[in-house]
Amino acid sequence: MTAMRDSTWPEVADRSGAGSVLLVPLGSTEQHGPHLPLTTDTDIAVAITEEVAACRDRVVVAPAVAYGSSGEHDGFPGTLSIGRQATELLLVELGRSASAHFGRVVVVSAHGGNAAPLARAVERLTSEGRAVEAWWPRWDGDLHAGRTETSIMLAIAPGRVALDRAEAGDTRPLATLLPVLEGQGVRSVSPNGVLGDPAGADAAEGRRLLDLAVRDLVARVDQGDVDRVGRVGRLDGVERGDGVGSVPARGAST
Ligand SMILES: [Zn+2]
């Protein structure tokens, strides 16, 4: 597994260029209820990227982007949001820099609030002819700091989950909550910050969810290589990512 934190530039050079993929974990620093750490989204993005890199030689993992667009959580101490515009600009500049040396760049986002700025950044980068894509896990389940994220954190870092403090929050679906969240923030509907219910969370379920995500991202990494071979010539060798546009099927939060 090649992670930049353990690598010198010559080591990364051996794994860059045509056929290489840089995975950029994109998380957030935001409240995750009374029982999960503020870095939960970042931790999940890092775990997925590192497991994928362990499966594929030409995949390098960048240091995580640990801040994102978390304005809906700003009623809680510990939330550190850089907002939508800064998130978009950060990703645009990062994508420009990364695509100079890597065949493809895949931004792996574990925070639903980053979806819109990420989609705009990818759209801009692909319009510049850069091979930058977005990917996010597609898990069913509750929205934020509930059973899904608690299970995953139990699989990744059980020592940082305070299960004895876990409690249910607002369990209404996103479609109902979204207008309120966007207008008044999470705290207005859920004083403890949870959107969902962590009851029943366990490490085995978290492991299954992680495996699903890792398999899906490995397939994306492999599929991109197939796409590139198919497209060379039609696009004069310019690879265009396919991650533009749609937002996650669930969860504006997470
Ligand atoms: Zn989250």
Boltz pocket constraint, residues with backbone or C-beta under 6 A from the ligand:
constraints:
  - pocket:
      binder: B
      contacts: [[A, 32], [A, 40], [A, 41], [A, 110], [A, 111], [A, 143], [A, 144], [A, 145], [A, 149], [A, 253], [A, 254]]
      max_distance: 6.0
